[in-house]
Amino acid sequence: MNELQEKWDRLYSLDEPGNQAPVPLLAENAFLLPSEGHALDLACGLGANAIFLAEHGLKVVALDISAVAIEKLQTYAGRRRLAIEAHRTAISSASLPSSAFDVIAVGRFLDRGLKDAIMNALKPGGLLFYQTFTRLKIGDEGPKNPAYLLDRSELLTLFLPLRPVFYRENAAIGDLGQGLRNEAQFIGQKPEQEIKS
């Protein structure tokens, strides 16, 4: 077992699935979800996004490095008869099948090296819901290492081949006591036909 898995196993041993909310981006834009299809919750943790997607009629694959989180999510999904297949894996490009998902949700996880594999894993017309922390944080929430924090407008450029459906990055504008701070939100749609240059 490596250090990263041990870290997340320790954290996820302290909580249970069903106690967390999905990322606001997904919850607030559920009306964009297809009524059926296949979804991926990438770096799922205890599966808040996976549970939300399954409750909205999608068949979900949930991937995470934590064996503790995956075991708890499998048990939770089994008891509630939710269509969730949870798998423990070190997430890499090889763990993402091509053109397999109508929806991919990524919440508070950033590995820039996966961007092409994530887009490739979407079916034509599929939607990517991505929400994670930015470097322009106004609080201490989230990682400290800048490698795991987004630059200004980075999600727009990182997933440039996708058609932007929604983007928000409030940063330090206006009343800092209101609104989503510390994170950027992006929904992008894969073109129905590949764009040829």
C-alpha positions as CSV (number, residue, x, y, z in Angstrom):
1,M,0.0,0.0,0.0
2,N,1.5,3.4,-0.9
3,E,1.5,6.6,1.0
4,L,-1.3,8.2,-1.0
5,Q,-3.6,5.3,-0.5
6,E,-2.9,5.2,3.2
7,K,-3.7,8.9,3.5
8,W,-7.1,8.6,1.8
9,D,-7.9,5.3,3.6
10,R,-7.3,7.1,6.9
11,L,-9.6,10.0,6.0
12,Y,-12.4,7.9,4.5
13,S,-12.4,5.6,7.6
14,L,-13.8,8.6,9.5
15,D,-17.0,8.9,7.5
16,E,-19.7,7.0,5.6
17,P,-21.3,7.3,2.2
18,G,-24.5,9.3,2.1
19,N,-23.2,11.9,4.6
20,Q,-21.7,14.1,1.9
21,A,-23.4,16.3,-0.8
22,P,-22.4,16.1,-4.4
23,V,-20.3,19.0,-5.7
24,P,-22.6,22.1,-6.1
25,L,-21.8,22.2,-9.9
26,L,-23.5,18.8,-10.3
27,A,-26.4,19.4,-7.9
28,E,-27.2,22.8,-9.3
29,N,-27.1,21.7,-12.9
30,A,-28.8,18.3,-12.6
31,F,-31.4,19.4,-15.2
32,L,-28.6,19.0,-17.8
33,L,-28.2,15.3,-17.1
34,P,-29.5,12.7,-19.5
35,S,-32.4,10.6,-18.2
36,E,-30.4,7.4,-18.8
37,G,-26.9,6.4,-19.8
38,H,-23.5,5.7,-18.3
39,A,-21.6,8.0,-15.9
40,L,-18.1,8.1,-14.3
41,D,-17.3,9.5,-10.9
42,L,-13.6,10.0,-11.1
43,A,-11.7,10.1,-7.8
44,C,-15.0,9.3,-6.2
45,G,-14.0,9.2,-2.5
46,L,-17.1,8.0,-0.6
47,G,-19.2,8.5,-3.7
48,A,-21.4,11.6,-3.2
49,N,-21.3,12.3,-6.9
50,A,-21.8,8.7,-7.9
51,I,-24.8,8.3,-5.5
52,F,-26.3,11.5,-7.0
53,L,-25.9,10.3,-10.5
54,A,-27.3,6.9,-9.8
55,E,-30.3,8.4,-8.1
56,H,-30.9,10.4,-11.3
57,G,-31.1,7.2,-13.4
58,L,-27.5,6.7,-14.6
59,K,-25.4,3.6,-14.4
60,V,-22.3,4.7,-12.7
61,V,-18.7,3.6,-12.5
62,A,-16.9,5.1,-9.5
63,L,-13.1,5.0,-9.3
64,D,-10.8,5.9,-6.4
65,I,-7.4,4.9,-5.0
66,S,-8.8,4.3,-1.5
67,A,-9.8,0.7,-0.8
68,V,-11.7,1.9,2.3
69,A,-13.8,4.3,0.3
70,I,-14.5,1.8,-2.4
71,E,-15.6,-1.0,0.0
72,K,-17.9,1.4,1.9
73,L,-19.4,2.7,-1.4
74,Q,-20.0,-0.8,-2.7
75,T,-21.8,-1.8,0.5
76,Y,-23.9,1.4,0.5
77,A,-24.8,1.0,-3.2
78,G,-25.7,-2.7,-2.7
79,R,-28.0,-2.0,0.3
80,R,-29.8,0.7,-1.7
81,R,-29.8,-1.1,-5.0
82,L,-28.0,1.7,-6.8
83,A,-26.5,1.1,-10.2
84,I,-22.9,1.8,-9.0
85,E,-19.8,-0.2,-9.9
86,A,-17.1,1.0,-7.5
87,H,-13.5,0.0,-8.3
88,R,-10.3,0.7,-6.4
89,T,-7.6,1.8,-8.8
90,A,-4.6,4.1,-9.1
91,I,-6.3,6.5,-11.6
92,S,-4.4,6.7,-14.9
93,S,-5.1,7.2,-18.5
94,A,-5.3,3.4,-18.9
95,S,-8.2,3.2,-16.4
96,L,-10.4,5.3,-18.6
97,P,-12.1,3.5,-21.5
98,S,-12.6,5.2,-24.8
99,S,-16.1,6.7,-25.6
100,A,-17.7,5.0,-22.6
101,F,-19.5,7.7,-20.7
102,D,-22.4,10.1,-21.3
103,V,-21.4,12.0,-18.1
104,I,-18.1,12.3,-16.2
105,A,-18.0,14.1,-12.9
106,V,-14.8,15.2,-11.2
107,G,-15.0,16.9,-7.9
108,R,-12.0,18.4,-6.0
109,F,-9.4,16.3,-7.8
110,L,-6.8,17.6,-10.3
111,D,-4.4,15.6,-12.5
112,R,-3.6,17.6,-15.6
113,G,-2.1,14.5,-17.3
114,L,-5.5,12.9,-17.5
115,K,-7.2,15.7,-19.5
116,D,-7.0,13.9,-22.9
117,A,-8.1,10.5,-21.4
118,I,-11.0,12.2,-19.7
119,M,-12.2,13.8,-23.0
120,N,-11.6,10.6,-24.9
121,A,-13.7,8.7,-22.3
122,L,-16.7,10.8,-23.1
123,K,-19.1,9.7,-25.8
124,P,-19.9,12.2,-28.5
125,G,-22.4,14.7,-27.0
126,G,-21.3,13.7,-23.5
127,L,-20.9,16.1,-20.6
128,L,-18.0,16.8,-18.3
129,F,-18.8,18.3,-14.9
130,Y,-15.6,19.5,-13.3
131,Q,-15.2,21.4,-10.0
132,T,-12.0,21.8,-8.1
133,F,-9.8,24.3,-6.1
134,T,-8.0,27.4,-7.6
135,R,-4.8,29.2,-6.7
136,L,-6.8,32.4,-6.1
137,K,-8.3,30.9,-2.9
138,I,-9.6,33.3,-0.2
139,G,-9.5,30.6,2.5
140,D,-7.5,27.6,3.6
141,E,-9.8,24.9,2.2
142,G,-8.3,22.5,-0.2
143,P,-4.7,21.5,-1.0
144,K,-1.7,23.8,-0.4
145,N,0.5,22.4,-3.2
146,P,0.0,24.6,-6.3
147,A,0.3,21.5,-8.5
148,Y,-3.2,20.6,-7.4
149,L,-4.7,24.1,-7.8
150,L,-6.0,25.6,-11.0
151,D,-4.7,28.8,-12.5
152,R,-7.2,31.5,-13.5
153,S,-9.6,30.2,-16.2
154,E,-7.5,27.0,-16.6
155,L,-10.4,24.6,-16.9
156,L,-11.5,26.6,-20.0
157,T,-8.1,26.0,-21.7
158,L,-7.4,22.6,-20.3
159,F,-10.6,21.1,-21.9
160,L,-10.6,23.5,-24.9
161,P,-11.9,20.9,-27.4
162,L,-15.1,20.7,-25.3
163,R,-17.9,23.2,-25.9
164,P,-18.3,25.3,-22.8
165,V,-21.8,24.9,-21.4
166,F,-21.1,26.6,-18.0
167,Y,-18.2,28.2,-16.3
168,R,-17.8,30.0,-12.9
169,E,-14.8,31.2,-11.0
170,N,-15.7,33.9,-8.5
171,A,-12.3,34.3,-6.8
172,A,-12.1,37.6,-4.8
173,I,-14.8,39.6,-6.7
174,G,-17.6,41.4,-4.8
175,D,-18.9,40.3,-1.4
176,L,-16.5,37.6,-0.2
177,G,-19.1,36.4,2.3
178,Q,-21.4,35.1,-0.4
179,G,-21.1,32.7,-3.3
180,L,-18.7,29.9,-4.1
181,R,-15.1,30.8,-3.4
182,N,-11.9,28.9,-3.7
183,E,-13.1,26.7,-6.6
184,A,-13.8,26.9,-10.3
185,Q,-16.7,25.1,-12.0
186,F,-16.9,23.9,-15.6
187,I,-19.4,22.0,-17.7
188,G,-18.2,21.1,-21.2
189,Q,-19.8,19.0,-23.9
190,K,-17.9,16.8,-26.3
191,P,-18.8,17.6,-29.9
192,E,-21.2,15.2,-31.6
193,Q,-18.7,14.9,-34.4
194,E,-14.9,15.2,-34.0
195,I,-13.6,18.6,-35.1
196,K,-11.2,18.3,-38.0
197,S,-8.4,20.8,-38.4
